[in-house]
Amino acid sequence: QVQLVESGGGSVQAGGSLRLSCTASRFVSMGYYCMGWFRQAPGEEREGVAAISADGFSIDYADSVKGRFTISRDNAKKTMYLQLNNLEPEDTAMYYCAADYGNQCGGNWFSTREYAYWGQGTQVTVSS
């Protein structure tokens, strides 16, 4: 069973930065799992933000965060990161990490149906 734990959320002003982390349970070999970050604002559907292949060589971002967010992973530390820069009030949401077995997560990396494992989320709040 893959367990994921997010951390690093918080409250910042517009233009600020945060770094989110997602750590996998100790018995998981992260090198076999593609991973992604999703977010969900109140009353909205969960949307994909960024995704990274198991080997770290393929990365994709939602258009709304390109140039501001950076996804990365350290398989030895069993941790995936999301650097959030130049935050906007529209980025306010609960952020979730997700994983699935395989180098790439299916045909649509930003579909929640491509991921079998989810964390509990970490809240990001951006004030204007």
C-alpha positions as CSV (number, residue, x, y, z in Angstrom):
1,Q,0.0,0.0,0.0
2,V,1.4,3.4,-1.0
3,Q,0.8,6.1,1.6
4,L,1.5,9.7,0.7
5,V,1.8,12.7,3.1
6,E,1.9,16.3,2.0
7,S,3.4,19.2,3.9
8,G,4.5,22.7,3.3
9,G,1.2,24.5,2.8
10,G,0.4,27.8,4.5
11,S,-0.8,31.4,4.1
12,V,1.1,33.9,2.0
13,Q,0.4,37.2,0.3
14,A,0.2,37.5,-3.5
15,G,3.6,37.3,-5.0
16,G,4.9,35.0,-2.3
17,S,6.3,31.5,-2.5
18,L,5.8,28.1,-0.9
19,R,7.4,24.7,-1.3
20,L,5.2,21.7,-1.0
21,S,6.5,18.2,-0.2
22,C,5.0,14.8,-0.7
23,T,6.7,11.9,1.1
24,A,5.9,8.3,0.4
25,S,5.7,5.5,3.0
26,R,9.0,4.0,3.8
27,F,8.5,0.7,2.0
28,V,7.7,2.2,-1.3
29,S,10.3,2.3,-4.1
30,M,9.3,5.6,-5.6
31,G,11.3,4.9,-8.8
32,Y,8.4,2.8,-10.1
33,Y,5.7,5.4,-9.6
34,C,4.6,8.4,-11.7
35,M,3.4,11.2,-9.6
36,G,1.4,14.4,-9.8
37,W,0.1,17.4,-7.9
38,F,-3.6,18.4,-8.0
39,R,-5.6,21.1,-6.3
40,Q,-9.2,21.7,-5.3
41,A,-10.8,25.0,-4.4
42,P,-14.1,25.0,-2.5
43,G,-17.0,24.3,-4.8
44,E,-14.6,23.4,-7.7
45,E,-13.5,20.1,-9.2
46,R,-10.0,18.7,-8.5
47,E,-7.7,19.8,-11.2
48,G,-4.2,18.7,-12.2
49,V,-1.4,21.2,-11.7
50,A,1.8,19.3,-12.5
51,A,3.0,15.8,-13.2
52,I,6.3,14.0,-13.3
53,S,7.3,10.6,-14.7
54,A,8.8,7.9,-12.4
55,D,12.3,8.5,-13.8
56,G,11.9,12.3,-13.6
57,F,12.6,12.9,-17.2
58,S,9.1,13.9,-18.3
59,I,7.3,16.8,-16.8
60,D,4.1,18.7,-17.6
61,Y,2.2,21.6,-16.2
62,A,-1.2,23.1,-16.4
63,D,-1.3,26.3,-18.4
64,S,-2.4,28.3,-15.4
65,V,0.9,27.5,-13.5
66,K,3.5,27.3,-16.2
67,G,6.4,29.6,-15.4
68,R,5.4,29.9,-11.8
69,F,5.4,26.3,-10.4
70,T,8.2,23.7,-10.6
71,I,7.7,20.0,-9.9
72,S,10.7,17.8,-9.0
73,R,11.4,14.6,-7.2
74,D,14.1,12.8,-5.2
75,N,13.4,9.1,-5.3
76,A,16.2,8.4,-2.8
77,K,14.4,10.6,-0.3
78,K,11.0,9.2,-1.4
79,T,9.8,12.8,-1.8
80,M,8.2,14.9,-4.5
81,Y,8.2,18.7,-4.4
82,L,6.2,21.5,-5.9
83,Q,7.8,24.9,-5.7
84,L,5.1,27.6,-6.0
85,N,6.4,31.1,-6.9
86,N,4.6,34.3,-7.7
87,L,1.5,33.0,-6.0
88,E,-1.9,34.5,-6.9
89,P,-5.2,34.5,-4.9
90,E,-6.5,32.1,-7.6
91,D,-4.0,29.6,-6.4
92,T,-5.8,29.2,-3.1
93,A,-6.8,25.6,-2.7
94,M,-6.1,22.3,-1.0
95,Y,-3.2,20.7,-2.8
96,Y,-3.0,16.9,-3.1
97,C,-0.2,14.7,-4.3
98,A,-1.0,11.5,-6.2
99,A,0.8,8.5,-7.5
100,D,0.3,5.5,-9.7
101,Y,2.5,2.5,-10.8
102,G,4.3,3.1,-14.0
103,N,6.8,5.5,-15.5
104,Q,4.0,7.7,-16.9
105,C,0.5,8.1,-15.6
106,G,-1.6,7.0,-18.5
107,G,-2.7,9.1,-21.4
108,N,-3.9,12.2,-19.5
109,W,-1.6,13.1,-16.6
110,F,-4.1,15.6,-15.3
111,S,-7.0,13.2,-15.0
112,T,-7.7,12.1,-11.4
113,R,-8.6,8.6,-12.8
114,E,-5.0,8.0,-13.8
115,Y,-3.9,7.9,-10.1
116,A,-4.6,5.1,-7.6
117,Y,-2.9,6.7,-4.5
118,W,-3.7,10.0,-2.9
119,G,-2.5,12.0,0.0
120,Q,-4.7,13.9,2.5
121,G,-3.8,17.4,1.2
122,T,-2.2,20.5,2.4
123,Q,-3.9,23.9,2.3
124,V,-2.5,26.9,0.4
125,T,-4.1,30.3,1.0
126,V,-3.0,33.3,-1.0
127,S,-4.3,36.8,0.1
128,S,-4.3,39.8,-2.1
